[in-house]
Amino acid sequence: MLIDYLPLIILIALSTFVGFLVLFLGRFFGPHRPTAKKGQPYESGMIPYGPGTRQMSVRYYLVAVLFILFDVEVIFFLPWAVAFKKLGLFGLIEMFVFVAILLVGFIYIWKKGALEWD
């Protein structure tokens, strides 16, 4: 039973080894000349001001999660479009239901003000 997992274990071990090997070779053979100027934070060619880290609003993360959510849901349109002729009327109705659910979710977050950027 465990012999079935041998290729997977070999793949994980080999990829881990190659990852560490690349890191080691880059560190060993790559240029490494640290200076004070190179160690300074760089911000689009401008002199940075304030701390390097600052608190972000929860809205920033909310918009990011909503983008990912709707983006992943829209990905389901491609397989549907490819198999559209096989699915027939059932597939069309099913996609209308899917789009309606997406639209309800979009209207809900719009009314809640999740898309407002203050």
C-alpha angles and dihedrals in degrees: 000000000000091000087072089066094051095096090050092049091048091049093050093046093047094047091048090050093048090048093053091042092055091048092049094047092048092050094043101043102024125094112273114178107142118193133175090251092053091049094058119100114260122212114180094303093303126114106258119237129194127012121328091236127049136171115269124212117253087236090069091059092041092056090046093052092046090051091052091046095052092039092055091046092052089054087071090069093075098060089043092052092048093051095036097116093049093049095051121177093342091059091048093051091045091053091049088054090048093050090046090054090048091049092050090051092047093049090047094054090042092054091045089057095241091137095052113109112203 
